[in-house]
Amino acid sequence: MTATMERQVAGTATPGDLMSAGARARLVLVLGSLIAIGPLTIDMYLPALPSLTAEFATTAAAVQLTLTGTLAGLAAGQLVIGPLSDVVGRRIPLLAGTAVHVLASILCVFAPNIAVLGGLRVLQGLGAAAAAVVAMAVVRDLFTGLPAARILSRLMLVMGAAPVLAPTLGSALLSRTDWRGVFAALAVFGVLLIVMTALALPETLPRERRRPATPGSVLRAYAGLLRDRVYVGLALVTGLMMAAIFGYVAGSSFVMQGEFGLSEQEFGVAFGGGAAGMIIATQLNVRLLRRWTPSQILVSALLGGLAAAVALVVFAVADVGGLAGVLVPLWLVLAAAGLAFPNAPALALSRHGEAAGTAAALLGAGQFGIGALAAPAVGVLGSNATAMAAVIAGSLAAATLVLFTLARPWRLAEPSGTDAVVAVH
């Protein structure tokens, strides 16, 4: 008897268990496109950071704050949109948020200085937050446990393609236009997402499962999440992993173009190589889940990523290995992230199906809120290979410490309520 049939007999089948393979594939495509708007918004203009610095006659740290603003908007927006989606359903917040993203992208095209651009990037992040949190909540509406981890792995394939394509697309646009054309392209992509969502994504939260629309209920939901030590630990782990990634994102263009002399197009290829490693790792995760639990994979990924980050620090400080001494450890860190990211959210969300939107919001806010601290840290430390390596290694060391002291991986395999994380094989 298959796992799906066993859950149906037991009366615990989720809506996703009843979906055909084709329907699941279409769902992954739609949700993956929604999730991609965040990485595209963050990454497409990365090749233009040096030229932005020159055009606005500002510093690298000031330009990196526009990246921080986007991450801060993504974090804050999810804290609002997540509970709202538990109250009114998933579609309305998603469509409204994406419309805000489109408006902000259009206004970015006309930004007269770095301060205005930074403010608009915050608004852009607020709009993109709707897609990020609703996509995660939809997964939890439909799946739990190992099926959720597998769906998230498939989503990471689509999400991993976004960083591969983003700098390459940005470089291609920059060969024909300037950085303003990048934001015009993001506006067009947002419009396409609105149309796709309106036509292809049904409401996944029935009215009977929606929560009361009161400030008190929202605060109680967040308080309940914060009292769950394991959930908090997993949220912090995910956020610190994101900090490592955005330490790389914030510093990579300055390191590869400034220190190693890569062109905008060559930078796009090098950046895409790391994202390709993340894609491969996320798809390997689907196969690994057939033999090991999400918690076991998460522990191995963090330890492996930390080892690669330490090697990166050594190569950067000693100034040995050249570009390869930087790229190879970085790509290993990204591969470790590809294994960690599907499993940590799946473990965290499986504990709170009664408030999936709020749980996804707090998880996402932790990711982008903690990640937002990494970008200025790289700038303050010097925007060089050593600074980038230090932020990445520090973030991964903190994530590993939190995992073993707060989340405690030897207890992550325990079911929570009716949501067995690893009991279904």
One Martini backbone bead per residue (centre of mass of N, CA, C, O) as a GRO file, in nm:
protein
  425
    1MET     BB    1   0.096   0.036   0.023
    2THR     BB    2   0.077   0.351  -0.009
    3ALA     BB    3   0.110   0.644   0.152
    4THR     BB    4  -0.150   0.771   0.047
    5MET     BB    5  -0.341   0.534   0.114
    6GLU     BB    6  -0.281   0.528   0.417
    7ARG     BB    7  -0.393   0.817   0.473
    8GLN     BB    8  -0.678   0.768   0.365
    9VAL     BB    9  -0.753   0.542   0.563
   10ALA     BB   10  -0.677   0.730   0.820
   11GLY     BB   11  -0.785   1.035   0.744
   12THR     BB   12  -0.498   1.222   0.653
   13ALA     BB   13  -0.539   1.337   0.390
   14THR     BB   14  -0.440   1.559   0.164
   15PRO     BB   15  -0.506   1.746  -0.108
   16GLY     BB   16  -0.234   1.665  -0.251
   17ASP     BB   17  -0.285   1.352  -0.260
   18LEU     BB   18  -0.524   1.398  -0.493
   19MET     BB   19  -0.321   1.475  -0.696
   20SER     BB   20  -0.191   1.480  -0.984
   21ALA     BB   21   0.099   1.494  -1.151
   22GLY     BB   22   0.014   1.727  -1.336
   23ALA     BB   23  -0.093   1.917  -1.116
   24ARG     BB   24   0.174   1.940  -0.963
   25ALA     BB   25   0.339   2.060  -1.193
   26ARG     BB   26   0.168   2.317  -1.224
   27LEU     BB   27   0.206   2.417  -0.937
   28VAL     BB   28   0.513   2.447  -0.945
   29LEU     BB   29   0.519   2.655  -1.172
   30VAL     BB   30   0.357   2.876  -1.034
   31LEU     BB   31   0.510   2.895  -0.762
   32GLY     BB   32   0.791   2.935  -0.885
   33SER     BB   33   0.725   3.205  -1.021
   34LEU     BB   34   0.660   3.354  -0.760
   35ILE     BB   35   0.933   3.305  -0.612
   36ALA     BB   36   1.118   3.440  -0.837
   37ILE     BB   37   1.069   3.747  -0.782
   38GLY     BB   38   1.274   3.783  -0.561
   39PRO     BB   39   1.547   3.704  -0.697
   40LEU     BB   40   1.510   3.897  -0.937
   41THR     BB   41   1.496   4.159  -0.773
   42ILE     BB   42   1.780   4.118  -0.646
   43ASP     BB   43   1.977   4.010  -0.906
   44MET     BB   44   1.950   4.167  -1.183
   45TYR     BB   45   2.130   4.432  -1.074
   46LEU     BB   46   2.420   4.339  -0.995
   47PRO     BB   47   2.597   4.423  -1.251
   48ALA     BB   48   2.520   4.746  -1.177
   49LEU     BB   49   2.659   4.840  -0.913
   50PRO     BB   50   2.914   4.987  -1.013
   51SER     BB   51   2.757   5.193  -1.197
   52LEU     BB   52   2.585   5.313  -0.973
   53THR     BB   53   2.816   5.427  -0.809
   54ALA     BB   54   2.910   5.623  -1.035
   55GLU     BB   55   2.646   5.778  -1.112
   56PHE     BB   56   2.588   5.865  -0.790
   57ALA     BB   57   2.846   5.923  -0.634
   58THR     BB   58   2.911   5.669  -0.442
   59THR     BB   59   2.906   5.394  -0.242
   60ALA     BB   60   2.904   5.062  -0.194
   61ALA     BB   61   2.738   5.065   0.069
   62ALA     BB   62   2.499   5.236  -0.043
   63VAL     BB   63   2.419   5.038  -0.267
   64GLN     BB   64   2.375   4.790  -0.075
   65LEU     BB   65   2.121   4.920   0.064
   66THR     BB   66   1.924   4.848  -0.167
   67LEU     BB   67   1.932   4.551  -0.095
   68THR     BB   68   1.845   4.575   0.199
   69GLY     BB   69   1.569   4.703   0.140
   70THR     BB   70   1.448   4.458   0.000
   71LEU     BB   71   1.478   4.261   0.237
   72ALA     BB   72   1.315   4.426   0.441
   73GLY     BB   73   1.051   4.422   0.279
   74LEU     BB   74   1.020   4.115   0.272
   75ALA     BB   75   1.000   4.082   0.578
   76ALA     BB   76   0.770   4.283   0.658
   77GLY     BB   77   0.552   4.190   0.457
   78GLN     BB   78   0.509   3.900   0.570
   79LEU     BB   79   0.396   3.981   0.855
   80VAL     BB   80   0.129   4.085   0.716
   81ILE     BB   81   0.041   3.882   0.486
   82GLY     BB   82   0.019   3.617   0.633
   83PRO     BB   83  -0.224   3.673   0.824
   84LEU     BB   84  -0.409   3.779   0.599
   85SER     BB   85  -0.421   3.499   0.446
   86ASP     BB   86  -0.574   3.359   0.695
   87VAL     BB   87  -0.835   3.544   0.656
   88VAL     BB   88  -0.886   3.593   0.313
   89GLY     BB   89  -0.670   3.441   0.177
   90ARG     BB   90  -0.443   3.408  -0.098
   91ARG     BB   91  -0.514   3.585  -0.355
   92ILE     BB   92  -0.549   3.882  -0.272
   93PRO     BB   93  -0.263   3.941  -0.154
   94LEU     BB   94  -0.111   3.854  -0.407
   95LEU     BB   95  -0.225   4.060  -0.612
   96ALA     BB   96  -0.165   4.319  -0.452
   97GLY     BB   97   0.141   4.284  -0.411
   98THR     BB   98   0.221   4.265  -0.712
   99ALA     BB   99   0.120   4.549  -0.782
  100VAL     BB  100   0.324   4.697  -0.603
  101HIS     BB  101   0.573   4.593  -0.751
  102VAL     BB  102   0.513   4.723  -1.021
  103LEU     BB  103   0.508   5.017  -0.928
  104ALA     BB  104   0.796   5.024  -0.807
  105SER     BB  105   0.946   4.951  -1.069
  106ILE     BB  106   0.861   5.200  -1.228
  107LEU     BB  107   0.981   5.412  -1.028
  108CYS     BB  108   1.280   5.319  -1.048
  109VAL     BB  109   1.332   5.426  -1.335
  110PHE     BB  110   1.302   5.745  -1.200
  111ALA     BB  111   1.534   5.759  -1.017
  112PRO     BB  112   1.750   6.034  -0.906
  113ASN     BB  113   1.864   5.864  -0.654
  114ILE     BB  114   1.977   5.657  -0.403
  115ALA     BB  115   1.755   5.718  -0.193
  116VAL     BB  116   1.507   5.664  -0.368
  117LEU     BB  117   1.582   5.382  -0.455
  118GLY     BB  118   1.586   5.259  -0.172
  119GLY     BB  119   1.285   5.311  -0.106
  120LEU     BB  120   1.170   5.152  -0.355
  121ARG     BB  121   1.296   4.879  -0.272
  122VAL     BB  122   1.120   4.840  -0.030
  123LEU     BB  123   0.851   4.835  -0.184
  124GLN     BB  124   0.927   4.599  -0.364
  125GLY     BB  125   0.957   4.396  -0.131
  126LEU     BB  126   0.670   4.414  -0.024
  127GLY     BB  127   0.541   4.296  -0.282
  128ALA     BB  128   0.711   4.025  -0.302
  129ALA     BB  129   0.612   3.897  -0.030
  130ALA     BB  130   0.348   3.773  -0.127
  131ALA     BB  131   0.467   3.545  -0.299
  132ALA     BB  132   0.639   3.406  -0.085
  133VAL     BB  133   0.419   3.341   0.138
  134VAL     BB  134   0.193   3.211  -0.035
  135ALA     BB  135   0.347   2.977  -0.156
  136MET     BB  136   0.409   2.839   0.116
  137ALA     BB  137   0.112   2.816   0.214
  138VAL     BB  138   0.009   2.639  -0.015
  139VAL     BB  139   0.180   2.397   0.049
  140ARG     BB  140   0.055   2.361   0.339
  141ASP     BB  141  -0.240   2.326   0.245
  142LEU     BB  142  -0.160   2.048   0.065
  143PHE     BB  143   0.095   1.971   0.254
  144THR     BB  144   0.310   1.728   0.432
  145GLY     BB  145   0.609   1.658   0.512
  146LEU     BB  146   0.759   1.490   0.266
  147PRO     BB  147   0.586   1.613   0.039
  148ALA     BB  148   0.672   1.902   0.106
  149ALA     BB  149   0.977   1.862   0.061
  150ARG     BB  150   0.949   1.786  -0.238
  151ILE     BB  151   0.810   2.039  -0.340
  152LEU     BB  152   1.030   2.234  -0.241
  153SER     BB  153   1.248   2.115  -0.423
  154ARG     BB  154   1.107   2.194  -0.686
  155LEU     BB  155   1.101   2.495  -0.626
  156MET     BB  156   1.413   2.523  -0.610
  157LEU     BB  157   1.454   2.485  -0.905
  158VAL     BB  158   1.315   2.745  -0.992
  159MET     BB  159   1.468   2.931  -0.794
  160GLY     BB  160   1.752   2.854  -0.902
  161ALA     BB  161   1.705   2.972  -1.192
  162ALA     BB  162   1.691   3.272  -1.121
  163PRO     BB  163   1.994   3.324  -1.048
  164VAL     BB  164   2.097   3.228  -1.319
  165LEU     BB  165   1.930   3.440  -1.496
  166ALA     BB  166   1.950   3.723  -1.373
  167PRO     BB  167   2.244   3.819  -1.442
  168THR     BB  168   2.217   3.747  -1.741
  169LEU     BB  169   1.979   3.930  -1.801
  170GLY     BB  170   2.109   4.185  -1.694
  171SER     BB  171   2.349   4.182  -1.890
  172ALA     BB  172   2.181   4.192  -2.149
  173LEU     BB  173   2.042   4.461  -2.084
  174LEU     BB  174   2.313   4.628  -2.039
  175SER     BB  175   2.395   4.603  -2.350
  176ARG     BB  176   2.120   4.801  -2.428
  177THR     BB  177   2.113   4.933  -2.144
  178ASP     BB  178   2.035   5.023  -1.830
  179TRP     BB  179   1.931   4.984  -1.507
  180ARG     BB  180   1.638   5.077  -1.577
  181GLY     BB  181   1.566   4.830  -1.760
  182VAL     BB  182   1.547   4.622  -1.531
  183PHE     BB  183   1.289   4.746  -1.395
  184ALA     BB  184   1.106   4.721  -1.640
  185ALA     BB  185   1.119   4.410  -1.654
  186LEU     BB  186   0.995   4.362  -1.370
  187ALA     BB  187   0.720   4.484  -1.437
  188VAL     BB  188   0.642   4.283  -1.657
  189PHE     BB  189   0.660   4.028  -1.481
  190GLY     BB  190   0.439   4.114  -1.279
  191VAL     BB  191   0.206   4.117  -1.480
  192LEU     BB  192   0.225   3.817  -1.557
  193LEU     BB  193   0.165   3.711  -1.269
  194ILE     BB  194  -0.117   3.823  -1.240
  195VAL     BB  195  -0.241   3.666  -1.473
  196MET     BB  196  -0.164   3.378  -1.380
  197THR     BB  197  -0.303   3.384  -1.104
  198ALA     BB  198  -0.594   3.447  -1.200
  199LEU     BB  199  -0.604   3.174  -1.389
  200ALA     BB  200  -0.422   2.924  -1.214
  201LEU     BB  201  -0.488   3.002  -0.899
  202PRO     BB  202  -0.643   2.874  -0.655
  203GLU     BB  203  -0.805   2.850  -0.372
  204THR     BB  204  -0.663   2.687  -0.060
  205LEU     BB  205  -0.850   2.841   0.163
  206PRO     BB  206  -1.096   2.772   0.335
  207ARG     BB  207  -1.328   2.930   0.524
  208GLU     BB  208  -1.319   2.725   0.773
  209ARG     BB  209  -0.985   2.791   0.802
  210ARG     BB  210  -1.015   3.068   0.888
  211ARG     BB  211  -0.925   3.346   1.064
  212PRO     BB  212  -0.959   3.589   1.267
  213ALA     BB  213  -1.000   3.955   1.222
  214THR     BB  214  -0.771   4.017   1.465
  215PRO     BB  215  -0.513   4.135   1.644
  216GLY     BB  216  -0.520   3.918   1.866
  217SER     BB  217  -0.495   3.667   1.679
  218VAL     BB  218  -0.224   3.742   1.560
  219LEU     BB  219  -0.062   3.758   1.824
  220ARG     BB  220  -0.124   3.467   1.914
  221ALA     BB  221   0.007   3.329   1.675
  222TYR     BB  222   0.293   3.441   1.722
  223ALA     BB  223   0.323   3.344   2.012
  224GLY     BB  224   0.301   3.042   1.949
  225LEU     BB  225   0.551   3.028   1.770
  226LEU     BB  226   0.760   3.150   1.984
  227ARG     BB  227   0.713   2.897   2.186
  228ASP     BB  228   0.848   2.727   1.961
  229ARG     BB  229   1.161   2.623   1.969
  230VAL     BB  230   1.195   2.465   1.706
  231TYR     BB  231   1.083   2.673   1.512
  232VAL     BB  232   1.277   2.901   1.584
  233GLY     BB  233   1.533   2.750   1.513
  234LEU     BB  234   1.462   2.703   1.211
  235ALA     BB  235   1.429   3.002   1.139
  236LEU     BB  236   1.720   3.084   1.209
  237VAL     BB  237   1.863   2.894   1.021
  238THR     BB  238   1.740   3.005   0.760
  239GLY     BB  239   1.838   3.299   0.802
  240LEU     BB  240   2.146   3.233   0.816
  241MET     BB  241   2.161   3.107   0.539
  242MET     BB  242   2.069   3.366   0.395
  243ALA     BB  243   2.306   3.539   0.489
  244ALA     BB  244   2.518   3.382   0.333
  245ILE     BB  245   2.400   3.433   0.053
  246PHE     BB  246   2.393   3.759   0.078
  247GLY     BB  247   2.691   3.788   0.113
  248TYR     BB  248   2.744   3.693  -0.174
  249VAL     BB  249   2.559   3.885  -0.332
  250ALA     BB  250   2.686   4.159  -0.227
  251GLY     BB  251   3.006   4.078  -0.305
  252SER     BB  252   3.046   3.947  -0.591
  253SER     BB  253   3.073   4.188  -0.790
  254PHE     BB  254   3.321   4.320  -0.650
  255VAL     BB  255   3.509   4.075  -0.655
  256MET     BB  256   3.490   3.979  -0.960
  257GLN     BB  257   3.521   4.270  -1.092
  258GLY     BB  258   3.733   4.416  -0.907
  259GLU     BB  259   3.956   4.186  -0.836
  260PHE     BB  260   3.922   3.989  -1.121
  261GLY     BB  261   3.801   4.142  -1.391
  262LEU     BB  262   3.518   4.093  -1.464
  263SER     BB  263   3.265   4.107  -1.652
  264GLU     BB  264   2.934   4.124  -1.666
  265GLN     BB  265   2.908   3.856  -1.825
  266GLU     BB  266   3.108   3.683  -1.656
  267PHE     BB  267   2.959   3.716  -1.392
  268GLY     BB  268   2.698   3.573  -1.479
  269VAL     BB  269   2.833   3.296  -1.514
  270ALA     BB  270   2.955   3.261  -1.229
  271PHE     BB  271   2.690   3.295  -1.074
  272GLY     BB  272   2.539   3.062  -1.222
  273GLY     BB  273   2.715   2.826  -1.118
  274GLY     BB  274   2.610   2.834  -0.826
  275ALA     BB  275   2.308   2.796  -0.892
  276ALA     BB  276   2.344   2.520  -1.025
  277GLY     BB  277   2.433   2.377  -0.766
  278MET     BB  278   2.165   2.425  -0.619
  279ILE     BB  279   1.986   2.269  -0.811
  280ILE     BB  280   2.118   1.993  -0.785
  281ALA     BB  281   2.074   1.968  -0.477
  282THR     BB  282   1.762   1.983  -0.470
  283GLN     BB  283   1.727   1.721  -0.646
  284LEU     BB  284   1.888   1.534  -0.462
  285ASN     BB  285   1.697   1.558  -0.219
  286VAL     BB  286   1.469   1.380  -0.326
  287ARG     BB  287   1.644   1.119  -0.309
  288LEU     BB  288   1.739   1.136  -0.010
  289LEU     BB  289   1.443   1.110   0.115
  290ARG     BB  290   1.431   0.792   0.068
  291ARG     BB  291   1.660   0.746   0.316
  292TRP     BB  292   1.639   1.025   0.462
  293THR     BB  293   1.587   1.266   0.674
  294PRO     BB  294   1.555   1.600   0.695
  295SER     BB  295   1.741   1.631   0.946
  296GLN     BB  296   1.989   1.480   0.836
  297ILE     BB  297   2.034   1.662   0.591
  298LEU     BB  298   2.061   1.930   0.741
  299VAL     BB  299   2.312   1.864   0.906
  300SER     BB  300   2.501   1.792   0.670
  301ALA     BB  301   2.478   2.063   0.520
  302LEU     BB  302   2.588   2.249   0.741
  303LEU     BB  303   2.864   2.114   0.783
  304GLY     BB  304   2.958   2.136   0.488
  305GLY     BB  305   2.925   2.446   0.458
  306LEU     BB  306   3.122   2.523   0.684
  307ALA     BB  307   3.375   2.395   0.562
  308ALA     BB  308   3.372   2.568   0.301
  309ALA     BB  309   3.386   2.847   0.447
  310VAL     BB  310   3.658   2.806   0.581
  311ALA     BB  311   3.814   2.772   0.316
  312LEU     BB  312   3.746   3.053   0.208
  313VAL     BB  313   3.892   3.213   0.424
  314VAL     BB  314   4.173   3.100   0.379
  315PHE     BB  315   4.202   3.185   0.078
  316ALA     BB  316   4.145   3.489   0.118
  317VAL     BB  317   4.364   3.561   0.330
  318ALA     BB  318   4.609   3.417   0.163
  319ASP     BB  319   4.583   3.461  -0.143
  320VAL     BB  320   4.482   3.182  -0.281
  321GLY     BB  321   4.381   3.042  -0.606
  322GLY     BB  322   4.222   3.271  -0.684
  323LEU     BB  323   3.925   3.238  -0.831
  324ALA     BB  324   3.898   2.936  -0.752
  325GLY     BB  325   3.936   2.985  -0.437
  326VAL     BB  326   3.642   3.115  -0.438
  327LEU     BB  327   3.435   2.953  -0.613
  328VAL     BB  328   3.437   2.664  -0.500
  329PRO     BB  329   3.342   2.720  -0.206
  330LEU     BB  330   3.089   2.873  -0.289
  331TRP     BB  331   2.951   2.638  -0.440
  332LEU     BB  332   2.937   2.454  -0.189
  333VAL     BB  333   2.759   2.637  -0.020
  334LEU     BB  334   2.518   2.639  -0.222
  335ALA     BB  335   2.470   2.334  -0.214
  336ALA     BB  336   2.404   2.322   0.086
  337ALA     BB  337   2.160   2.512   0.062
  338GLY     BB  338   1.997   2.321  -0.130
  339LEU     BB  339   1.957   2.112   0.110
  340ALA     BB  340   1.840   2.297   0.345
  341PHE     BB  341   1.590   2.468   0.246
  342PRO     BB  342   1.366   2.244   0.213
  343ASN     BB  343   1.381   2.121   0.515
  344ALA     BB  344   1.344   2.347   0.721
  345PRO     BB  345   1.059   2.447   0.632
  346ALA     BB  346   0.914   2.174   0.646
  347LEU     BB  347   0.958   2.130   0.951
  348ALA     BB  348   0.825   2.395   1.047
  349LEU     BB  349   0.539   2.387   0.900
  350SER     BB  350   0.438   2.103   1.013
  351ARG     BB  351   0.369   2.237   1.310
  352HIS     BB  352   0.154   2.478   1.159
  353GLY     BB  353  -0.131   2.429   0.992
  354GLU     BB  354  -0.336   2.638   1.139
  355ALA     BB  355  -0.097   2.877   1.043
  356ALA     BB  356   0.054   2.898   0.761
  357GLY     BB  357   0.086   3.199   0.694
  358THR     BB  358   0.221   3.287   0.960
  359ALA     BB  359   0.454   3.082   0.954
  360ALA     BB  360   0.567   3.173   0.677
  361ALA     BB  361   0.617   3.467   0.758
  362LEU     BB  362   0.822   3.426   0.989
  363LEU     BB  363   1.018   3.267   0.819
  364GLY     BB  364   1.064   3.484   0.597
  365ALA     BB  365   1.148   3.717   0.783
  366GLY     BB  366   1.399   3.576   0.886
  367GLN     BB  367   1.543   3.544   0.622
  368PHE     BB  368   1.540   3.855   0.526
  369GLY     BB  369   1.622   3.996   0.788
  370ILE     BB  370   1.895   3.856   0.830
  371GLY     BB  371   1.995   3.893   0.538
  372ALA     BB  372   2.004   4.211   0.548
  373LEU     BB  373   2.269   4.222   0.730
  374ALA     BB  374   2.487   4.122   0.523
  375ALA     BB  375   2.528   4.347   0.315
  376PRO     BB  376   2.649   4.577   0.501
  377ALA     BB  377   2.874   4.403   0.621
  378VAL     BB  378   3.041   4.380   0.364
  379GLY     BB  379   3.077   4.685   0.321
  380VAL     BB  380   3.213   4.759   0.592
  381LEU     BB  381   3.456   4.538   0.551
  382GLY     BB  382   3.517   4.611   0.207
  383SER     BB  383   3.418   4.446  -0.049
  384ASN     BB  384   3.571   4.168  -0.022
  385ALA     BB  385   3.671   3.848   0.005
  386THR     BB  386   3.708   3.850   0.313
  387ALA     BB  387   3.436   3.973   0.389
  388MET     BB  388   3.256   3.764   0.254
  389ALA     BB  389   3.371   3.515   0.402
  390ALA     BB  390   3.308   3.606   0.693
  391VAL     BB  391   2.999   3.621   0.666
  392ILE     BB  392   2.949   3.333   0.575
  393ALA     BB  393   3.088   3.181   0.811
  394GLY     BB  394   2.936   3.316   1.045
  395SER     BB  395   2.651   3.225   0.961
  396LEU     BB  396   2.704   2.914   0.963
  397ALA     BB  397   2.798   2.892   1.254
  398ALA     BB  398   2.533   2.998   1.379
  399ALA     BB  399   2.344   2.785   1.254
  400THR     BB  400   2.475   2.539   1.387
  401LEU     BB  401   2.437   2.629   1.680
  402VAL     BB  402   2.128   2.651   1.674
  403LEU     BB  403   2.058   2.363   1.591
  404PHE     BB  404   2.200   2.224   1.855
  405THR     BB  405   2.055   2.419   2.087
  406LEU     BB  406   1.746   2.457   1.980
  407ALA     BB  407   1.636   2.244   1.770
  408ARG     BB  408   1.752   1.969   1.785
  409PRO     BB  409   1.782   1.718   1.561
  410TRP     BB  410   1.704   1.458   1.739
  411ARG     BB  411   1.383   1.588   1.742
  412LEU     BB  412   1.272   1.642   1.439
  413ALA     BB  413   1.128   1.348   1.385
  414GLU     BB  414   0.895   1.436   1.544
  415PRO     BB  415   0.579   1.451   1.572
  416SER     BB  416   0.314   1.705   1.517
  417GLY     BB  417   0.051   1.587   1.587
  418THR     BB  418  -0.078   1.519   1.261
  419ASP     BB  419   0.225   1.609   1.158
  420ALA     BB  420   0.424   1.405   1.007
  421VAL     BB  421   0.739   1.440   0.903
  422VAL     BB  422   0.869   1.110   0.889
  423ALA     BB  423   0.635   0.876   0.888
  424VAL     BB  424   0.636   0.890   0.576
  425HIS     BB  425   0.734   0.636   0.306
   0.00000   0.00000   0.00000
